[in-house]
Amino acid sequence: MILQEIKDRRSPLVFKEDDVDKQKIKALIEAARWAPSCFNKQPWKYVFVHKNHSSRENLEAALALGNGWAKRAPYLVAVGANPNEACKTNGLPYYAYDIGLSVMTLVIEAEHQGLRVHQMAGWNEEKVKTALSFPENYRVVVVFALGYEGDAKSILERLEERVKERLAEPRKRNAPTKNFFFGAFKKP
């Protein structure tokens, strides 16, 4: 049996505008900071942007049009790192992997706190960096919306048909045999 927070995790398209208690934000930060990282370098730098902060408008302008739904969330968060300060083993971008681990621990804690996180792919890195004053040598790896899930029915009439269908589908995952192997890589 797995943790209920993992099983129930969802990335909603609708957020309530309700604010998030500061104690919950502190719990998320604590969870994220205890994530594993290569040689314990902890390269991640999180910038939490509340809906009332002066940098919010510029951060929202960095989002792709398809991520307009995220603007309702009480927090938008960007996470970056300096690749030059991270592990340099096997030529892999460990800073990105470390950020992923840290964000996932935050996501699980968010679920535990009754919150939701929706990580986005549609945003302009340079605009995000400028909006939030990330140093030039940093890479922003993820931007996510954070808050309480809203009622998707409230926006159904404005959604494209393919999005409506996706919302109606139950969450699903590949069969383990497609992604997990023992002894050697095998074609599924």
Backbone as JSON, one array per atom type, in Angstrom:
{
  "sequence": "MILQEIKDRRSPLVFKEDDVDKQKIKALIEAARWAPSCFNKQPWKYVFVHKNHSSRENLEAALALGNGWAKRAPYLVAVGANPNEACKTNGLPYYAYDIGLSVMTLVIEAEHQGLRVHQMAGWNEEKVKTALSFPENYRVVVVFALGYEGDAKSILERLEERVKERLAEPRKRNAPTKNFFFGAFKKP",
  "N": [[0.85, -1.18, 0.0], [0.56, 2.22, -0.84], [1.38, 5.64, 0.14], [-1.46, 7.62, 0.82], [-1.47, 10.25, -0.06], [0.17, 10.21, -2.3], [-1.24, 8.54, -3.99], [-3.62, 9.99, -4.32], [-2.86, 12.38, -5.47], [-3.25, 15.16, -7.61], [-3.26, 17.34, -10.48], [-4.76, 20.14, -10.61], [-6.89, 22.17, -12.74], [-8.28, 24.25, -11.85], [-8.23, 26.59, -9.32], [-9.09, 27.62, -6.04], [-9.44, 30.96, -4.87], [-8.8, 31.31, -2.3], [-6.7, 32.13, 0.42], [-3.56, 30.73, 1.56], [-2.65, 29.35, 4.6], [0.07, 30.56, 6.51], [1.52, 28.75, 8.08], [1.17, 26.36, 6.74], [2.58, 26.89, 4.41], [5.13, 27.09, 5.51], [5.44, 24.42, 6.31], [5.53, 23.16, 3.8], [7.89, 24.25, 2.78], [9.7, 23.19, 4.61], [9.44, 20.45, 4.06], [10.37, 20.4, 1.39], [13.02, 21.22, 1.73], [14.21, 19.08, 2.98], [14.6, 17.19, 1.07], [16.44, 14.69, -0.8], [19.68, 15.27, -2.27], [22.3, 15.54, -4.72], [25.39, 14.89, -3.33], [24.48, 16.32, -1.17], [24.13, 19.0, -1.86], [21.94, 20.66, -2.22], [20.8, 22.47, -4.28], [18.57, 23.95, -5.03], [16.56, 26.87, -5.43], [13.83, 28.46, -4.32], [11.18, 30.6, -5.27], [8.5, 31.98, -3.94], [5.53, 33.41, -4.93], [3.11, 35.43, -3.93], [-0.35, 36.17, -4.59], [-0.78, 38.88, -4.17], [1.64, 40.13, -4.36], [4.07, 42.45, -5.65], [5.6, 41.49, -7.8], [4.04, 39.66, -9.05], [2.39, 40.21, -11.33], [4.23, 40.47, -13.47], [5.33, 37.91, -13.42], [3.09, 36.37, -14.07], [2.77, 37.28, -16.66], [4.77, 35.93, -17.91], [3.83, 33.42, -18.32], [2.56, 30.93, -20.58], [-0.23, 31.34, -22.81], [-2.0, 29.2, -22.53], [-1.78, 28.55, -19.89], [-3.26, 30.25, -18.38], [-5.18, 29.66, -16.45], [-3.75, 29.28, -14.12], [-3.43, 31.69, -12.87], [-5.34, 32.22, -10.97], [-4.57, 30.9, -8.69], [-3.44, 31.19, -5.31], [-0.69, 31.24, -4.9], [2.11, 31.39, -7.04], [4.95, 29.62, -7.95], [8.39, 29.57, -8.55], [11.2, 27.6, -9.36], [14.63, 27.33, -9.28], [18.15, 26.87, -10.13], [21.72, 27.16, -9.92], [23.55, 25.83, -12.37], [26.32, 25.6, -12.35], [27.04, 25.35, -9.74], [26.26, 22.91, -8.94], [26.33, 19.26, -8.76], [28.69, 17.65, -10.84], [28.75, 15.12, -12.43], [29.09, 12.42, -14.6], [28.26, 14.04, -16.67], [25.64, 14.82, -16.42], [22.66, 16.78, -15.78], [22.45, 17.32, -12.77], [21.42, 19.24, -11.04], [18.86, 19.74, -11.99], [17.6, 17.29, -11.57], [17.84, 17.16, -8.78], [16.24, 19.37, -8.09], [13.79, 18.38, -9.0], [13.4, 16.25, -7.2], [13.16, 17.69, -4.8], [10.92, 19.32, -5.32], [9.01, 17.32, -5.6], [8.85, 16.27, -2.99], [7.75, 18.48, -1.75], [5.3, 18.56, -3.11], [4.05, 16.21, -2.2], [3.82, 16.81, 0.52], [2.16, 19.05, 0.27], [-0.21, 17.84, -0.62], [-0.75, 16.38, 1.69], [-1.32, 18.48, 3.38], [-3.73, 19.3, 2.42], [-3.66, 20.8, 0.14], [-3.1, 21.67, -3.35], [-0.88, 21.18, -6.11], [0.11, 22.33, -9.25], [2.24, 21.69, -11.71], [3.85, 23.4, -14.34], [4.58, 23.44, -17.85], [4.52, 25.41, -19.71], [5.92, 28.31, -20.01], [7.98, 31.26, -20.13], [11.34, 31.18, -19.77], [13.31, 33.27, -19.56], [11.72, 35.53, -19.1], [10.55, 34.78, -16.66], [12.83, 34.67, -15.04], [13.63, 37.36, -15.13], [11.34, 38.64, -14.03], [11.45, 37.7, -11.41], [13.94, 38.24, -10.48], [16.03, 36.33, -10.71], [19.44, 35.34, -10.81], [21.54, 35.74, -13.73], [23.07, 33.44, -14.37], [21.58, 31.32, -13.49], [19.24, 28.6, -13.93], [15.84, 28.29, -14.47], [13.82, 25.73, -13.56], [11.3, 24.72, -13.01], [7.93, 25.9, -12.8], [5.2, 26.4, -10.74], [1.71, 26.26, -9.8], [0.05, 26.87, -6.74], [-2.23, 26.01, -4.25], [-5.62, 25.75, -3.02], [-7.77, 23.31, -4.39], [-10.2, 24.18, -6.79], [-13.63, 24.17, -7.96], [-14.09, 22.43, -10.82], [-16.34, 22.44, -12.42], [-17.2, 25.02, -12.5], [-15.91, 26.27, -14.57], [-16.38, 24.86, -16.86], [-17.91, 25.53, -19.19], [-16.22, 27.22, -20.56], [-14.09, 25.78, -21.45], [-12.04, 24.0, -23.83], [-13.12, 21.23, -25.85], [-11.39, 18.96, -25.75], [-10.04, 19.36, -23.36], [-12.1, 19.26, -21.52], [-12.79, 16.56, -21.8], [-10.45, 15.4, -20.82], [-10.52, 16.2, -18.14], [-12.7, 14.74, -17.26], [-11.83, 12.14, -17.32], [-10.66, 9.34, -15.4], [-7.75, 9.31, -13.27], [-4.83, 7.81, -14.55], [-2.23, 5.36, -14.94], [0.67, 3.97, -16.54], [0.99, 0.41, -17.0], [2.97, -1.43, -14.66], [4.79, -3.14, -15.96], [5.48, -1.83, -18.27], [7.27, 0.21, -17.69], [9.07, -0.59, -15.73], [11.78, -2.68, -15.0], [13.69, -5.66, -14.38], [16.99, -6.59, -13.92], [17.77, -6.07, -16.67], [17.28, -3.66, -19.32], [14.25, -3.8, -21.02], [12.2, -4.05, -23.9], [8.94, -2.78, -23.77]],
  "CA": [[0.0, 0.0, 0.0], [1.34, 3.46, -0.9], [0.81, 6.77, 0.85], [-2.68, 8.14, 0.2], [-1.13, 11.52, -0.71], [0.71, 9.9, -3.62], [-2.33, 7.97, -4.78], [-4.66, 10.99, -4.56], [-2.29, 13.6, -6.05], [-3.8, 15.62, -8.89], [-2.84, 18.66, -10.93], [-6.03, 20.74, -11.02], [-6.91, 23.34, -13.62], [-9.05, 25.29, -11.17], [-7.84, 26.85, -7.94], [-9.83, 28.62, -5.28], [-8.61, 32.12, -4.6], [-8.57, 31.33, -0.86], [-5.29, 32.22, 0.79], [-2.97, 29.57, 2.22], [-2.1, 29.66, 5.91], [1.55, 30.64, 6.53], [2.06, 27.52, 8.68], [1.2, 25.35, 5.69], [3.71, 27.24, 3.54], [6.34, 26.68, 6.25], [5.54, 22.95, 6.23], [5.97, 22.84, 2.44], [9.31, 24.59, 2.69], [10.44, 22.21, 5.4], [9.45, 19.19, 3.3], [11.23, 20.58, 0.22], [14.43, 21.36, 2.1], [14.71, 17.78, 3.43], [14.73, 16.28, -0.07], [17.81, 14.29, -1.09], [20.34, 15.95, -3.39], [23.65, 15.04, -5.01], [26.37, 15.36, -2.35], [23.77, 17.21, -0.26], [24.37, 20.39, -2.28], [20.68, 21.39, -2.08], [20.98, 23.61, -5.17], [17.3, 24.61, -5.36], [16.17, 28.18, -4.91], [12.4, 28.64, -4.53], [10.61, 31.94, -5.12], [7.06, 31.92, -3.76], [4.97, 34.71, -5.28], [1.72, 35.55, -3.51], [-1.19, 36.89, -5.56], [-0.75, 40.32, -3.91], [3.01, 40.65, -4.43], [4.3, 43.33, -6.8], [6.21, 40.76, -8.93], [3.09, 38.68, -9.58], [1.93, 40.56, -12.67], [5.28, 40.13, -14.43], [5.44, 36.46, -13.47], [1.94, 35.9, -14.84], [3.01, 37.62, -18.07], [5.74, 34.95, -18.42], [3.14, 32.16, -18.57], [1.93, 30.74, -21.88], [-1.68, 31.59, -22.76], [-2.68, 27.99, -22.07], [-1.66, 28.43, -18.43], [-4.0, 31.34, -17.75], [-5.9, 29.12, -15.3], [-2.88, 29.33, -12.93], [-3.47, 33.04, -12.28], [-6.26, 32.23, -9.82], [-3.94, 30.29, -7.52], [-2.88, 32.2, -4.41], [0.76, 31.29, -5.06], [2.88, 30.83, -8.15], [6.28, 29.35, -7.4], [9.42, 29.22, -9.53], [12.34, 26.93, -8.71], [15.8, 27.32, -10.15], [19.45, 26.55, -9.54], [22.9, 27.5, -10.71], [24.16, 24.57, -12.8], [27.75, 25.6, -12.04], [27.22, 25.04, -8.31], [25.68, 21.59, -8.7], [27.2, 18.13, -9.06], [29.12, 17.49, -12.23], [29.09, 13.71, -12.56], [28.53, 11.78, -15.79], [27.75, 15.03, -17.61], [24.19, 14.94, -16.25], [22.22, 18.0, -15.09], [21.94, 16.89, -11.46], [20.64, 20.3, -10.42], [17.46, 19.56, -12.4], [17.12, 16.11, -10.85], [17.69, 17.56, -7.38], [15.04, 20.22, -8.0], [12.63, 17.49, -9.12], [13.21, 15.55, -5.92], [12.7, 18.65, -3.81], [9.54, 19.7, -5.64], [8.11, 16.19, -5.32], [8.57, 16.19, -1.54], [6.82, 19.58, -1.48], [4.0, 18.16, -3.64], [3.45, 15.23, -1.29], [3.43, 17.54, 1.73], [1.01, 19.87, -0.09], [-1.37, 16.94, -0.58], [-0.99, 16.08, 3.11], [-1.87, 19.7, 3.98], [-5.0, 19.62, 1.78], [-3.39, 21.72, -0.96], [-2.77, 21.07, -4.64], [0.2, 21.79, -6.9], [0.09, 22.0, -10.68], [3.49, 22.09, -12.35], [3.58, 23.82, -15.71], [5.66, 23.43, -18.83], [4.35, 26.56, -20.59], [6.35, 29.61, -19.49], [9.2, 31.76, -20.75], [12.36, 31.2, -18.71], [13.94, 34.59, -19.4], [10.73, 36.41, -18.47], [10.44, 34.37, -15.26], [14.05, 35.1, -14.36], [13.57, 38.81, -15.0], [10.25, 38.99, -13.11], [11.74, 37.3, -10.04], [15.33, 38.62, -10.18], [16.99, 35.23, -10.68], [20.7, 35.71, -11.46], [21.67, 35.31, -15.12], [23.67, 32.11, -14.48], [20.63, 30.32, -12.98], [18.21, 28.04, -14.79], [14.55, 28.02, -13.84], [13.48, 24.38, -14.01], [9.86, 24.47, -12.88], [7.02, 26.9, -12.26], [3.96, 25.71, -10.39], [0.63, 26.93, -9.08], [-0.14, 26.26, -5.42], [-3.4, 26.49, -3.52], [-6.7, 24.79, -2.81], [-8.45, 22.98, -5.63], [-11.53, 24.74, -6.98], [-14.63, 23.33, -8.63], [-13.9, 22.47, -12.27], [-17.62, 22.68, -13.07], [-17.38, 26.46, -12.63], [-15.29, 26.77, -15.8], [-16.6, 23.9, -17.94], [-18.42, 26.12, -20.43], [-15.15, 27.96, -21.23], [-13.0, 24.88, -21.82], [-12.07, 23.28, -25.1], [-13.67, 19.88, -25.7], [-10.35, 17.99, -25.35], [-9.74, 19.58, -21.95], [-13.26, 18.72, -20.79], [-12.65, 15.11, -21.8], [-9.34, 15.04, -19.93], [-10.99, 16.39, -16.77], [-13.66, 13.7, -16.93], [-11.16, 10.84, -17.24], [-9.99, 9.01, -14.13], [-6.28, 9.29, -13.35], [-4.34, 6.48, -14.92], [-0.78, 5.2, -15.08], [1.09, 2.8, -17.31], [1.19, -0.84, -16.25], [4.37, -1.5, -14.22], [5.65, -3.85, -16.92], [5.88, -0.93, -19.35], [8.3, 1.14, -17.25], [9.94, -1.13, -14.69], [12.42, -3.92, -15.43], [14.65, -6.25, -13.45], [18.13, -7.24, -14.55], [18.19, -5.4, -17.9], [16.22, -2.93, -20.02], [13.48, -4.63, -21.95], [11.15, -3.32, -24.6], [7.62, -3.15, -23.22]],
  "C": [[0.9, 1.25, 0.0], [0.65, 4.56, -0.11], [-0.41, 7.3, 0.09], [-2.39, 9.44, -0.56], [-0.56, 11.3, -2.11], [-0.42, 9.41, -4.53], [-3.36, 9.03, -5.18], [-4.16, 12.25, -5.28], [-2.91, 13.89, -7.4], [-3.23, 16.98, -9.21], [-4.08, 19.38, -11.46], [-5.84, 21.91, -11.99], [-7.69, 24.49, -12.99], [-8.58, 25.37, -9.72], [-8.81, 27.82, -7.32], [-8.88, 29.8, -5.06], [-8.3, 32.25, -3.11], [-7.08, 31.34, -0.56], [-4.85, 30.95, 1.52], [-2.33, 30.03, 3.52], [-0.57, 29.6, 5.88], [2.18, 29.38, 7.13], [2.14, 26.4, 7.65], [2.36, 25.62, 4.72], [5.02, 26.84, 4.21], [6.53, 25.17, 6.2], [6.01, 22.51, 4.85], [7.46, 23.11, 2.27], [10.16, 23.58, 3.45], [10.54, 20.87, 4.67], [10.43, 19.29, 2.12], [12.71, 20.62, 0.61], [15.04, 20.05, 2.59], [14.83, 16.76, 2.29], [16.2, 15.87, -0.25], [18.37, 15.11, -2.25], [21.76, 15.41, -3.52], [24.67, 15.7, -4.07], [25.79, 16.38, -1.38], [23.98, 18.69, -0.59], [23.11, 21.26, -2.17], [20.68, 22.64, -2.97], [19.72, 24.45, -5.42], [17.15, 25.95, -4.67], [14.71, 28.38, -5.31], [12.04, 30.11, -4.39], [9.1, 31.77, -5.11], [6.5, 33.32, -4.04], [3.47, 34.69, -4.97], [0.96, 36.39, -4.52], [-1.15, 38.4, -5.36], [0.65, 40.92, -4.01], [3.23, 41.45, -5.72], [4.91, 42.6, -8.01], [5.23, 39.81, -9.62], [2.67, 38.98, -11.02], [2.97, 40.18, -13.73], [5.48, 38.62, -14.53], [4.28, 35.88, -14.29], [2.12, 36.18, -16.33], [4.0, 36.65, -18.71], [5.08, 33.61, -18.74], [2.58, 32.12, -19.99], [0.42, 30.96, -21.72], [-2.45, 30.4, -22.21], [-2.6, 27.78, -20.57], [-2.35, 29.59, -17.7], [-4.76, 30.92, -16.5], [-5.09, 29.29, -14.0], [-2.96, 30.67, -12.2], [-4.41, 33.14, -11.09], [-5.62, 31.7, -8.55], [-3.34, 31.37, -6.62], [-1.35, 32.32, -4.51], [1.16, 30.73, -6.42], [4.3, 30.71, -7.62], [7.21, 28.97, -8.55], [10.6, 28.63, -8.77], [13.48, 26.85, -9.72], [17.05, 26.94, -9.38], [20.54, 27.04, -10.47], [23.58, 26.2, -11.11], [25.64, 24.47, -12.44], [28.05, 25.26, -10.58], [26.69, 23.66, -7.95], [26.69, 20.5, -9.03], [27.5, 18.07, -10.55], [29.65, 16.07, -12.4], [28.39, 13.15, -13.78], [27.95, 12.77, -16.79], [26.25, 15.24, -17.52], [23.83, 16.22, -15.5], [21.61, 17.67, -13.72], [21.13, 17.97, -10.76], [19.15, 20.14, -10.76], [16.84, 18.36, -11.69], [16.88, 16.45, -9.38], [16.47, 18.44, -7.18], [13.79, 19.35, -8.09], [12.34, 16.74, -7.84], [12.63, 16.49, -4.87], [11.25, 19.05, -4.06], [8.59, 18.54, -5.32], [7.84, 16.04, -3.82], [7.62, 17.31, -1.13], [5.42, 19.18, -1.94], [3.3, 17.17, -2.69], [3.0, 15.9, -0.01], [2.22, 18.43, 1.45], [-0.27, 19.04, -0.05], [-1.75, 16.64, 0.87], [-1.66, 17.27, 3.81], [-3.22, 20.1, 3.37], [-4.87, 20.61, 0.63], [-3.14, 20.95, -2.24], [-1.66, 21.88, -5.31], [-0.02, 21.37, -8.34], [1.35, 22.58, -11.31], [3.23, 22.34, -13.82], [4.82, 23.68, -16.58], [5.62, 24.71, -19.66], [4.67, 27.89, -19.93], [7.68, 29.96, -20.13], [10.26, 31.95, -19.67], [12.97, 32.58, -18.5], [12.99, 35.58, -18.73], [10.54, 36.07, -16.99], [11.65, 34.87, -14.48], [14.05, 36.61, -14.13], [12.54, 39.22, -13.96], [10.65, 38.76, -11.66], [13.19, 37.56, -9.63], [16.27, 37.44, -9.98], [18.28, 35.71, -11.34], [20.8, 35.09, -12.87], [22.16, 33.88, -15.25], [22.78, 31.0, -13.9], [19.75, 29.82, -14.1], [16.96, 27.86, -13.95], [14.07, 26.7, -14.43], [11.98, 24.12, -13.97], [9.16, 25.71, -12.33], [5.74, 26.14, -11.94], [2.99, 26.62, -9.66], [0.37, 26.15, -7.8], [-1.36, 26.87, -4.75], [-4.38, 25.37, -3.29], [-7.42, 24.56, -4.13], [-9.85, 23.59, -5.65], [-12.43, 23.75, -7.7], [-14.5, 23.49, -10.14], [-15.21, 22.76, -13.01], [-17.84, 24.18, -13.31], [-16.78, 27.02, -13.91], [-15.57, 25.89, -17.02], [-17.02, 24.54, -19.25], [-17.33, 26.86, -21.2], [-14.02, 27.06, -21.74], [-13.17, 24.28, -23.2], [-12.54, 21.85, -24.83], [-12.63, 18.88, -25.21], [-9.97, 18.14, -23.88], [-10.87, 19.05, -21.09], [-13.16, 17.2, -20.69], [-11.55, 14.67, -20.83], [-9.76, 15.17, -18.46], [-11.93, 15.27, -16.33], [-13.02, 12.32, -16.76], [-10.6, 10.59, -15.85], [-8.47, 9.05, -14.34], [-5.84, 7.89, -13.72], [-2.83, 6.53, -15.07], [-0.52, 3.98, -15.94], [1.15, 1.57, -16.4], [2.66, -0.9, -15.84], [5.3, -2.16, -15.24], [6.11, -2.97, -18.07], [7.08, -0.07, -18.97], [9.32, 0.57, -16.27], [10.44, -2.51, -15.07], [13.37, -4.4, -14.36], [15.76, -6.9, -14.25], [18.65, -6.55, -15.8], [16.98, -4.67, -18.49], [15.55, -3.85, -21.02], [12.46, -3.74, -22.66], [9.82, -3.76, -24.03], [6.81, -3.98, -24.2]]
}
